[in-house]
Amino acid sequence: MVERHRGLGLAARLLVAAMLLSAVLINGCGSGSAGTVTGRVVDDLGNLLGGVTVSVGTASAQTSGNGTYTVVGAPLGSQALTAVLAHYAFTPQAVNIVSNQTLTVNLTGTFAEEAPVVTVTASPSQIAFEGGSSTLTMTATSPNSQPLTVALTAAGGVNVPLTSLGNGNYSAVVTLPANNTNANVVNTYVASANDLRITTDASATVTVAGLSSPSGVGNGTTPGGGGPPTPNIRHHR
């Protein structure tokens, strides 16, 4: 009976010791074997970036809509801090993680720029000397799916109103006056798209024929013409 009590006492002591050791290990893993890294992420224009994955060793977190992040459970010691977001480039940083301490690291992502793509055409691109209208068709797209500011301007930077057709397509109708000179008049229109970093331009021309142009023959105001005279047009001699 004595030996049995001794055996039970030893077993109880071992059980208590094991429980104490387990508690120490759990507490140590929970608070003493990892650190925390926090900060804010912006782009090269200072805009807050959400959805950025920030990693420190094997631990990671995503930035919220206001660009902030908190990585908990970061492994101790020297670690590589990296950030990833589509269309942005980040420089990896070396950080030293200390147990139970919070390290603040702010990051800046550089936009991997792809310029907007712009096209513009005119139809018709040539008009008889009497003048008339032409329709300008413009497209503007961003390879990076960035919002674009678009514009169409005539000579002297005069803005030409655009009508949106959806999906990056636009149109404008320009009316050109009669050309009372012998030389052709070339009207240039510049379409532009800007994504706050890069502006892309494209141009189209609409030519109004001069009085000496073959297009003026046969319209009633030059030799061989059979139609009614056009008012305010100087006859070609």
C-alpha positions as CSV (number, residue, x, y, z in Angstrom):
1,M,0.0,0.0,0.0
2,V,2.8,2.4,0.8
3,E,4.5,1.8,-2.6
4,R,1.2,2.4,-4.4
5,H,0.8,5.8,-2.7
6,R,4.3,6.7,-3.6
7,G,3.6,5.8,-7.2
8,L,0.4,8.0,-7.3
9,G,2.3,10.9,-5.8
10,L,5.0,10.8,-8.4
11,A,2.5,10.5,-11.3
12,A,0.6,13.5,-10.0
13,R,3.8,15.6,-9.7
14,L,4.8,14.7,-13.3
15,L,1.4,15.6,-14.5
16,V,1.5,19.0,-12.8
17,A,5.0,19.6,-14.2
18,A,3.9,18.7,-17.7
19,M,0.9,21.1,-17.5
20,L,3.2,24.0,-16.3
21,L,5.6,23.4,-19.1
22,S,2.8,23.3,-21.6
23,A,1.5,26.6,-20.3
24,V,4.9,28.2,-20.6
25,L,5.4,26.9,-24.1
26,I,1.9,28.1,-25.2
27,N,2.4,31.6,-23.7
28,G,5.9,31.8,-25.3
29,C,4.6,30.9,-28.7
30,G,1.7,33.3,-28.4
31,S,3.5,36.4,-27.4
32,G,7.2,35.9,-27.1
33,S,8.2,34.3,-30.5
34,A,6.8,36.8,-32.9
35,G,6.5,40.5,-33.7
36,T,4.1,42.8,-35.5
37,V,4.6,45.1,-38.5
38,T,2.2,47.9,-39.3
39,G,2.2,50.8,-41.7
40,R,0.5,52.6,-44.7
41,V,0.9,52.0,-48.4
42,V,0.6,54.8,-51.1
43,D,1.3,55.1,-54.8
44,D,3.8,57.5,-56.4
45,L,1.2,60.2,-56.4
46,G,0.4,59.9,-52.7
47,N,-2.9,58.0,-53.2
48,L,-3.7,55.4,-50.6
49,L,-3.6,51.9,-52.0
50,G,-6.0,49.2,-50.8
51,G,-5.7,45.5,-51.5
52,V,-1.9,45.4,-51.3
53,T,-0.6,42.1,-49.9
54,V,2.2,42.8,-47.5
55,S,4.3,39.9,-46.4
56,V,7.0,39.5,-43.6
57,G,8.6,36.1,-43.8
58,T,5.7,33.6,-43.6
59,A,3.2,36.1,-42.2
60,S,1.1,38.4,-44.4
61,A,-1.9,40.8,-44.5
62,Q,-3.7,43.0,-46.9
63,T,-4.1,46.8,-46.8
64,S,-7.6,48.2,-46.1
65,G,-9.3,50.9,-48.2
66,N,-7.3,53.6,-46.4
67,G,-4.0,51.9,-47.2
68,T,-3.1,50.7,-43.7
69,Y,-2.0,47.1,-42.9
70,T,-1.0,45.1,-39.8
71,V,1.0,41.9,-40.1
72,V,0.8,39.9,-36.9
73,G,2.9,36.8,-36.0
74,A,5.9,38.0,-38.0
75,P,8.9,35.6,-37.5
76,L,11.7,37.0,-35.3
77,G,15.0,38.2,-36.7
78,S,16.0,39.5,-40.0
79,Q,13.1,39.2,-42.5
80,A,12.2,40.4,-46.0
81,L,9.2,42.7,-46.2
82,T,7.5,42.6,-49.6
83,A,4.4,44.1,-51.1
84,V,2.4,43.0,-54.1
85,L,-0.4,44.7,-56.1
86,A,-1.2,44.3,-59.8
87,H,0.3,47.1,-62.0
88,Y,2.5,48.4,-59.1
89,A,6.2,47.8,-58.3
90,F,7.5,47.8,-54.7
91,T,11.1,47.6,-53.5
92,P,11.6,44.7,-50.9
93,Q,12.9,45.9,-47.5
94,A,15.0,44.2,-44.9
95,V,13.4,44.4,-41.4
96,N,14.4,43.1,-38.0
97,I,11.5,41.6,-36.0
98,V,11.8,41.8,-32.2
99,S,9.7,39.7,-29.9
100,N,6.5,41.5,-28.7
101,Q,7.4,44.7,-30.5
102,T,5.6,46.6,-33.3
103,L,7.6,47.9,-36.2
104,T,6.2,50.6,-38.4
105,V,7.1,50.5,-42.1
106,N,5.4,52.7,-44.7
107,L,5.6,51.7,-48.4
108,T,5.3,53.4,-51.7
109,G,4.3,51.6,-54.9
110,T,5.4,52.9,-58.3
111,F,2.8,52.5,-61.0
112,A,4.0,50.3,-63.8
113,E,2.8,52.7,-66.5
114,E,1.3,51.7,-69.8
115,A,0.3,54.7,-71.8
116,P,-3.3,55.2,-72.8
117,V,-4.2,54.1,-76.4
118,V,-5.9,56.8,-78.5
119,T,-7.2,56.8,-82.0
120,V,-9.2,59.4,-84.0
121,T,-10.5,59.4,-87.6
122,A,-12.4,61.9,-89.7
123,S,-15.2,61.0,-92.1
124,P,-15.1,62.5,-94.6
125,S,-11.6,63.7,-94.3
126,Q,-11.9,65.9,-97.5
127,I,-14.6,68.4,-98.2
128,A,-15.4,70.5,-101.3
129,F,-14.5,74.2,-101.1
130,E,-18.1,75.0,-100.3
131,G,-17.5,73.7,-96.8
132,G,-19.5,71.2,-94.9
133,S,-19.5,68.8,-91.9
134,S,-17.3,65.9,-90.9
135,T,-17.7,63.3,-88.1
136,L,-14.7,62.7,-85.9
137,T,-14.6,59.3,-84.2
138,M,-12.3,58.8,-81.2
139,T,-11.4,55.8,-79.0
140,A,-9.5,56.0,-75.7
141,T,-8.5,52.9,-73.6
142,S,-6.2,52.3,-70.7
143,P,-4.2,49.0,-70.7
144,N,-4.1,49.3,-66.9
145,S,-7.9,49.9,-66.7
146,Q,-7.2,53.3,-65.2
147,P,-9.9,56.1,-65.4
148,L,-9.2,58.5,-68.3
149,T,-9.8,62.1,-69.0
150,V,-10.4,62.7,-72.7
151,A,-10.5,65.8,-74.9
152,L,-10.7,66.8,-78.5
153,T,-9.3,70.1,-79.6
154,A,-9.1,72.1,-82.8
155,A,-6.5,74.7,-83.8
156,G,-5.5,77.1,-81.1
157,G,-6.6,74.6,-78.4
158,V,-10.3,75.2,-79.0
159,N,-12.3,72.5,-77.3
160,V,-14.6,70.4,-79.4
161,P,-17.5,68.9,-77.5
162,L,-17.5,65.1,-77.5
163,T,-20.4,62.7,-77.3
164,S,-19.7,59.5,-75.3
165,L,-20.8,56.3,-77.1
166,G,-19.7,54.1,-74.2
167,N,-16.7,51.7,-73.8
168,G,-14.2,54.4,-74.5
169,N,-15.8,55.5,-77.8
170,Y,-16.6,59.1,-78.6
171,S,-17.8,61.2,-81.6
172,A,-18.0,64.8,-82.6
173,V,-19.4,66.6,-85.6
174,V,-17.4,69.6,-86.9
175,T,-18.8,72.1,-89.4
176,L,-16.2,73.8,-91.6
177,P,-16.8,77.1,-93.5
178,A,-16.4,77.6,-97.2
179,N,-12.8,78.1,-98.5
180,N,-12.5,81.2,-100.6
181,T,-8.9,80.7,-101.4
182,N,-7.1,78.7,-104.1
183,A,-5.1,76.7,-101.5
184,N,-6.5,73.7,-99.6
185,V,-7.3,74.5,-95.9
186,V,-6.2,71.7,-93.6
187,N,-7.9,71.5,-90.2
188,T,-6.1,69.4,-87.6
189,Y,-7.9,67.9,-84.6
190,V,-6.0,66.4,-81.6
191,A,-7.6,63.7,-79.4
192,S,-6.0,63.2,-76.0
193,A,-6.4,60.8,-73.1
194,N,-4.8,61.3,-69.7
195,D,-4.6,58.9,-66.7
196,L,-3.0,61.4,-64.4
197,R,0.5,60.2,-65.3
198,I,0.8,60.1,-69.1
199,T,-1.1,61.9,-71.8
200,T,-1.4,60.2,-75.2
201,D,-2.3,62.2,-78.3
202,A,-3.6,61.3,-81.7
203,S,-4.6,63.6,-84.6
204,A,-6.8,63.6,-87.6
205,T,-7.2,66.2,-90.4
206,V,-10.1,67.4,-92.4
207,T,-9.2,69.2,-95.6
208,V,-11.4,71.8,-97.3
209,A,-10.5,72.0,-101.0
210,G,-9.4,75.3,-102.5
211,L,-11.0,76.9,-105.5
212,S,-8.3,75.6,-107.8
213,S,-8.8,72.1,-106.6
214,P,-10.3,69.5,-109.0
215,S,-13.0,69.0,-106.5
216,G,-14.3,72.5,-107.3
217,V,-14.8,71.7,-111.0
218,G,-18.3,71.0,-112.1
219,N,-20.2,72.4,-109.1
220,G,-21.6,75.5,-110.8
221,T,-19.0,78.0,-109.6
222,T,-16.1,77.0,-111.8
223,P,-15.9,76.4,-115.5
224,G,-17.9,73.4,-116.5
225,G,-20.2,73.7,-113.6
226,G,-23.9,73.2,-114.1
227,G,-25.3,73.9,-110.7
228,P,-26.5,77.1,-109.0
229,P,-23.8,79.5,-107.8
230,T,-22.7,79.2,-104.2
231,P,-23.1,82.4,-102.3
232,N,-20.0,84.1,-100.7
233,I,-17.7,81.9,-102.8
234,R,-15.2,83.7,-105.0
235,H,-15.3,82.4,-108.6
236,H,-12.1,80.8,-109.8
237,R,-10.7,82.3,-113.0
